[in-house]
Amino acid sequence: MLADAQAFLNTSPTKPRPLKPDLAANEKASVIFDRLYENTQGVIIGEAHASQSGKKILIVNTASKCGLTPQYDELEKLYKDHKDKLVIVGFPANNFAQQEPGTNSEIAEFCKKNYGVTFPVAEKVSVKGEDIAPIFKYLVDEAAKKGIKDPITWNFTKFLVDENGELITVFSPKTKPLSEEVLKYLN
């Protein structure tokens, strides 16, 4: 397993590998740690290394044309300041007011050019509805067990997962990534 999320962005397979088939929501940590996604450049990324290296994961549904899009700045700073103990993975989604209309390559270019994003950004997925990505189905189900119903209310909902794939907490879209509410889980 690779020790640093950045290595996933620097490694390009000679040709794209097929993604794993969708996993059942009850497969707990395997949904977090074994599911593979393509990043916005078509490179396969995975979260399995986080469990091997003792890192938490912050999973964020993102959008490029949202009033909360400037959170990319704080997410990048959080990633750089805490990458020894935290992996951040952005999942672009077009579920809310079509605020992520771009292609994967357009999203990647936007994130790099406007916010200098170096943390992994996955392929665009759905975070609600019948076509919800398995990782978000798992996170929503786990949030419900903690009494958090319908946790994904808008872009930039943040799910903090521990090193074993267990959901720690959910942060609302308006919770800033560098807020004390988030940082207390990393210090």
N, C-alpha and C positions, 0 to 999 in steps of 0.2 A: 504494500500500500504506500501511496505517496504521503509524505509527511506534511505537505503544505498545499493549500488549495490553489495557490498560484501555479503550481506545477501542472495542474490540470489544463490551465489555459495555455501553457507553453508546450504541451504535448499534443501533437496532431496525428491521428491514425492515418495510415496511407489511404484508406477509404473508410467512409462512415460505417460503423458497426450497427446492426439493428438494435433498437432499444429492447429491453426486456418487455415481455408482455405485461399488461396491467396486472397488478397484484391485488388480492383481496384485502379489504380494509382491516381485517383482523390479523394480518401478518405483522403487526406491531413494528418492531425496530427494523425488520427487513424492508419495510416500505421506505424508511428513512435511509438506511445504510446500504441496501443492496440495489435499489432502483437506480437505473442509469438514465440520464437525460442528456440531450445534446445541448451545448451552450449555443449562444447566438452566432458563433462562427462554425457550427457543425462539429465541434470537438466534443467527444464524450466526456461528461463530468459525472462524478458520483460523490456521495458523502461518506462512503465507507471508511475513508482514512480518518475521519474525525473520531470515530470510536477507537481506532487503533492508537491515536495520538493524544487521547484524553481531552478533546475539545468539545465545547458546546457548539450548537449550530443555531444561527438566527436565520429563519426562512421568512422571506418577505415577498408578498405579491406587489409588483411594481407596475408603473405606467409612466410614459414619457410626456403625456399632455394633461397632467393632473396638477391641481394647486399644491399638492404635497410632493411633487417631483423633486423639489430642492432637497428633500430628505436624502437623496443620493449623496450629497456632500457629507452629511453626518454619518451615513452608513459607511462611506469610504474611510472617514477619519476613525470611526469605531473599529473597522477592520484593521487598519494600519496600526492602531494603538494596542489592539488586543489579539492580533492574529496568532500569538503563542497559545491562546486558550479559547479562541473563537473562530469559527468559520461562518461567513455570511454567504448565503446563496439567494440571489434575486430571481424571482420567477415572474417575468412580464405576463400580464393578463389583460384582456380586452373586455372584461366582464362589466365594467362600470362606465357608462356613458361613452363607450368606444374611445377611451382615453389612451389606448395602446394599439393604434391601427397599423403600426409599422411591421415590416418583415423582420425576421431575426437579425439580418445584417444591418438594417436601418437602426434597430434598437441598439445593437452593439456600438455602432458608430456614434449614435447620440450619447450613450452613457460615457464613452471614452472622451469624446470631444468636449462635452459640456460639464462633466463631473469628474473626469479622470478615474473612472471606476476600474479597479483592478481585481475586485472580488468576483467570483464566478457568477455569471448571469446565464440562466438556463434558457432553453427554447421557450417560446411563448406557450402557455398552458391555459386551461380554464380552471378557475378557482371556485366556481359555483355551478349549480345545475346538474343536469344529467351527464354532461361530459366532463365533470370535475376530475382533475388529475388525481391519481391514487394517493399521492403524497398529501394533497390537501384534503381528500376524503378522510384519511387517517387523522390528520391534525384536527379537523372539525369534529370528528367522532370523539377524539381524546379530550378536546375542549368541553364537549357536552358532558362528559363524565365528571369534569371539574365544575359543572354548573354554569358554564359559559355557552349559552345557546346562540347559534348563528354568529360566530365570532368574526366572520369576514364581512364587514359592513361597507368597506370601501377599499380603494388602493392603499397600499403601504400598511396593511395589517402585518404584525410581526409575531412569529411563533418562535419561542425559545425552547430548544430541545436539548436535553442533557446528553452526556457521552454514551448513554445506553439506548438512545432513541426514544426516551420518555419525554412527553411534553411537560415543561416546567410551568410556563405561563404564556399568555397571549397579551400583546400590547396593541392598543387601539391604533388606528391610522394616525391620529393626532399626537400620539406619544413620540416625542423626538428621540432618535437613536442615541443621542448623548445625554439624555435626561438621567437624573439620579435613579428613577424608576427602573431603567435598563441597567445602568452601571452597577447597581448594588448586587446583581447576579454575577458580575465578572470580577469584583474586587474581593 
